[in-house]
Amino acid sequence: MMRTGVTAGLLFVLAHFAMLIGVTAPEKFYFDEVHYVPAARQMLEPVMREPMLNPMHPPLAKQFIALSIHSLGDGPLGWRYPAVLFGSLAVVAVYLCGLALFAAQSPAIAASLLALFNQMLFVQSRIAMLDIFALAFGLFAIAAFMHGFRRERPHLWFALAGIGFGLSVGCKWSGLFALAVCIAIVAVIRLMQSWRTHFADARSADWYRPDLWPGFKAWHFAVCFVLVPAVVYLATFIPLYGLSVSDILQAQRRIFSDNTTSAIAGHTYMSSWPSWPLLMRPVWYLFDKIDEDHIAAVVFLGNPLILWPALIAVAICLRDWIVTRRVDAFLILAFYFGPYLAWALLPRTLGFIYYYLPAATTASLALVYALKRGAMPGWVLWAYVAIGFAGFAAMLPISAAFVGTSMATFSRLMIFQNWI
């Protein structure tokens, strides 16, 4: 336990330091900060005025931004520091997921570093948007679920997962996707157990066992994955609406309406969900011309040296789940495909590659799984982490505005025409 705490602390400090450098550049709003920072400012007013800004998302992430503005000032650091904090926590959460899956320090650390180096997590941790908050809480919830999955009494772990999911949904409703994955997993396992299903050549590493969670009753399931998340989620509205049930319910109707209405297509950076794993269409968060040959750019793209090979790793997990029924491969697949393919089911026609962030982060676990299976030498995994870091370093000129770059370098990094 002490070693886990020390390692988690070191990873947090490393990620926090890396994400904090130059975070105040640019010293103006960029991309969707124009929506969320004014909404956070409004929360600091003595009396909430109407109309409420950004009512289409739950308040928790904006409350964190508001608290930071109150503490650190109404400037770039105050706007963005909460994202830095929660991005660093997300790296720690990936480490905890790795421990649950691999039961070893080295692969867990490697997974967290790959998540940091995949570019998506880094960029999203330096902008005052909501996604990184939902991701961090969701990853801690997933880690708790993974830790409880193989235990005879998973009650506490599943309850902790419920708390994490409630907080994640309190930041953005997309946090529901990972919660739905957990509900589906437990429901399928209980259904198979009710059918008295068993594997003829049962193994301890099987994702399903007839004797899994013998003391976990239906009411435990309802408490952990319905009641606890709902109570935690609704509690995030109390600072805004007090205990007014009608106002809180009206807020839910407004969020539901805004998030289920088909959006009008035509945004410059929109892309469809099948294209996200292929990194076909990035989002330009910032493109400022400093002088004739120098620019400051922030492009949400993803590290191709990590996220393209991750597709092969996901395929390996799929093969192992089907052929050998491995529980670690199963859980990786569930939390990769669940939060990703959920976007295919929504009626919205407007999508962006940053919706792929949760799946892309989980993909680091798939890479570690693929690189540590069989008789693969341990150095191969760390050599790959080094390759991932090289790709991350090469992309820094288009990942952090304070670095800056020349037009020639920018053109070299924009390899494909559809990236421009």
N, C-alpha and C positions, 0 to 999 in steps of 0.2 A: 504493500500500500504506500509506504514512504517513497519507494522508487517511482511509482506511478505518479504521485503528487509532484515530486521534483521534476520529472520529465515533462509533465504537463505544464508546470510553471516555466520551464526553460523554453518550451515551444511557444507558449504565450508571449514571453518576452521577445523572442526572436521575431515572431510574426508582427507583434505590436510595433517594434522598432522599424521593421521594414515598411509597414504600411503607413507609419506616422511621418516618415521623412517626406518633406515637400508637400504634405497634404493640403496646405493652404493655397496652393496654386491650382487653378486660377483663383484670384481674389474676387470672383463674381459667381453668380449662379451659373451652373452649366447643366444641360439636359434637364431631367425631371426634377432637379432641385427647385425649379421655379414653381412647382406644385406643392412640394412637401415642406420646404422651409417656411413659406408664408403661413401654411396651416399650423405649423409648430409655433410660430410667433403668435398666432391668434389665440392659442391655448394659454399663453402667458398673460393675456389681457384680464383685468379684474372682472369684467363681465363679458361673457361670450357673445359677440355680436352676430347678427344674421346678415347675409347667409353664411353658414358654416363652410369653410374652405375644405376642399378635398373630402367630401362626405362619402365617397365611393370606397374608401378603405377604412378598416378598424383603426383605433387611435393609438395603440400601444407604442409602435415605432415612432410615431410623431411626438408622443409624450417624452420619449427618451431624447429626441432632438431638442424639444422645448426645454427639458431639464439642463441639457448641455449649454444651450444658448443662455439660460439664466445663470449658469455657473461660470462659463468660459467667455461669455460675451457674444453679441450678435455679429459674428464675423465668420470667416471660412473655417477656423478651428472649431468654433462653437457649433457650426452646422454639421461638420463632418466627423468630429471626434467619436461620437457614438458608433458610427459605421466602422471606424478603425477598431474600437473596442470589441464589437461583436464579430468582426471579421477575424480578429485574433482568437476569440472564443470558439469560432467555427473550426479553426485549425485544431484546437484542443479537442473539440468534439469528434473530429475525424480520427484523431489518435485513440480516443476511447472506443470508437466503433472498431478500429483495428485490433485493439486488445480483446474485445469481445469475440471477434471473428477468429483471430489467429493465435490468441493466448501467448503472445510473445512480444517483447518490446521492439525489437528491430523492425519487423514488418509494419507494426503500428506506427512507428516514427516515420518510416518511409512513406506510408500512405498519407500522413499529415503533410509531409513536405511536398509530395506530388500535388496534393490539393492546393497548397500555397502557390506552387509554380505553374499551375494550369492557366494562369493569367486572368481567368474569369473572377475567381475569388478575390484576387488582389485588386483588380479594378473596381469591383463592386463594394469593396471595403473602404474606398476613398471618395465616395460620393454620398450625398444625403438623400438616399432612396430607401425604400422599405424592404427590399428583397433580402439584404444581408441579415437583418434582424430575424425575419421569418426563417431563414436558412439556419442560423445559429441555434435557435430554440428547437427547430425541427431535428437537427443533427444530434443534439443532446438527448432528445426524446427517442430517436432511433437507436442511439447507443444504449439507453436504458432498456429498450425493448430487446435488443440483441443480447444484452447481459442476462436478461430474464428468460430468454427463449429456451435455453437448455437446462434451466433449474427446475427442480421438482416443485418448489413453491416460488412462482414468479410474481406473487402479488405485489410486493413493494416495488419491484422494478417496473412492472406494468403501470402501477399508479404514478410513479415518477415520469414514465413516458406520457401518461395522460396529462400531467401538469405541463410538460414541455410542449406537447401539441397544442394545448389550450393557449399558451403564450405565443406560439408560432402563428396560430390562426388569428390571435389578437393583433398581430402585426400586418398580416395579409392573408386573405382567404385561401391562397394557394397552399398554405400550411395544412389544409384539409386533405391534400392528396396523400401525404405520407401517413396521416392518421387512418385514412381509408384503407391503405395497404395493410396496416396492422389489424384492423377490423376484419379484412378479408382473409388474412392468414389464419387468425384465430378461428374464424367461422368455418373455414375449409377443414382445418384440422379437427375441430369438434364434429363436423359432419362425417368425416371419414371414420372417426372413432365410434360414432353412433352406428355406422354401417359395419363395425367390427373389421375394418380393413386392416390388413397386415401384409408385410413383404415376406415372401417365402425365405429369402436369404437376408433377413434383417441385420443391420449393422448399427453400431453405436453412433456413427456419423450421419445416419439418415436424417433427412429434414422432417420426416414424419415418423412417429412411434405411437403405437396404441396406448402406451402408458404415460404419454406426455402430460404434465400438469394434472396429476390425479386429484388434487384438492382445489382446483380452480373452477369454481361453479359459474353458472350463468349470471348470477347477480354480481359476482366479482367482475366478470366481463363488462357488464353494464356500468358498474361504478368506475372502472379504470378507463374505459374507452368511450364512454358517453357522458356520464354525470360529471366526472372530474374535469375533462376538457371543457365541457359546456359552462360549468361554474367559473373556472379560471378565465375563460374567454369573456363571459359576460361581466366579470369583475373589472375587466380593463375599461369598461364604459362608465364605471361609477364616478371617476374624477370629472367626467364631462357632464353626466346627467344625474348624478346622485343616485338615489334609490327609486327614481321614477321609472316604473316598469313600462309605462306607455311610451315614454321617450326612447328607452333602450330598444323596445320592439320596433318602433318606427325607424330607428337607425338601421336595424337589421333588414327591414323591408327596402330601405333605400340602397343599401349595399348590394342586396340580392338583385334588385332591378338594374343597377348600374353594371353589375358583373355578369349578367346573363343575357343582356341585350346584345344582339349582333352589332359589332362595331363597323363603321364604314371603312372599307379598305382604301388604301391609297397613301399611307404614310411612307415617307422616303426610305426608312430603314426597316420596314416590315418584312417578315419572312415567314414561311410556313413551317410547321413543326417537323416534317420529314427532313428538312434541310439543316436543322440545328446541329446534329452530331457531325455533319460533314463540314461545318464552319463555312457555309456558302455565302452568308450575308451578315457581315458584322454591323454593329451600331456605332456610329461616330458620336461619342458623347461630347467631344470638343475638337474643334479645328480652328486655331487662331494663328493668323500670320503675324509674326513678330517683326520681321523685316523682309527684304527682298528674297532671301534664301532660307530663312529659318521660321519654323512653326512650333507651336505647342499643340500636341494632339493627345487625345485619349480615345482609344478605339476598343470597344468591347468585342473581342474576337474569340479568344481561346488559344492556348499554346498548341499548335499542330503536332509538335513532337510528343505531346502527352495525350491529347484528345483523339487524334486519329488512331494511334496504336491501341487506345482504350477500347475501340470498337472490336478489335480482334480479341482483347481480353474478355470482353462481355460475351463474345461468341464461345470462348473457352469455358467460361462459367456456365453457359447454357448447355454445352456438351456434357460437362461434368454433372450438372444437376439431373439431366435426363439419363445418363449412363450409370452414374455411381450414386445418385441421390444425395449428394453432399449438402449438408445444412448451410455451410458458409457460402457456397456458390448460390444456393437458393435465396438466402437473405440479401446478398449483393444484387441479384437479379431483381428481386421484389422492389428494393428501394432505388434501383436504377430505372426500371421500366414504369413503375407506378407513377412517380411524380412527373415523368416525361410524357407518357402516353395519355395521361389525363387531359392534356391540352388538346389532344385529337378529338375528345368527346365533347368539348365545350362548343357552344354555338358561336362564339366570337370569331370573326374573320380576321381580326388584327392580332398578329403575333410578333414577338421579337426574340432574338436569340438569347437574351438574358433570362428568359423563362426556362432555359435549359440548365441554368446554374445548379439547382439541386442534383439533377442527374449527372452533370459533369463532375460535381464534387464526389459523388458516390463512385464514379468511374475510377477514381484513384484506388479504391479498395479492390476493384476488379483487376487493375494492373498489378497490384501487389500479389493478389491471389495467383494470377497467371505466371508471375515471375518467381514464385516460391514453390510451385507445385513440383512434384516428382523429385528428381535428383539434381535440380537446377542449383548450381553453386551460389552461395550467398552473395558473392561479390557482383553477380550479374544485376541483382536488384539495385545495389548502390551505384553501379555504373550507369544504370538507367536513370536513377534520381539525378545524377550529375548531368546527363544529357538533357533531362527536363529543365534543370536549372540553366543550362546554356541557352535553351530556347527562350526561357523566361527573361534572361538577361538581354538577349538579342531584341526582345519585344519591348523593353523598358522605354525606348524613345516614343512609342505609341501607347504606352500604358500609364505613364505618369507625366503630367503636364510640366512639372518643374524640370524634367530632364531636357526637353526640347530636342529638336532634330532638324536636319536640313531637308530640303525637298528631295534631294537625291536619295538620302537614306530612307525617307518615307516611301518613295516610289519603289525602292528595293524590297521593303517589307510588305508592301501591298502587292503580293505575288500575282494574284488573279484579278482580272478586270472587274468581276462582281464584288470584290472587296472594296472598290473605290466608290 
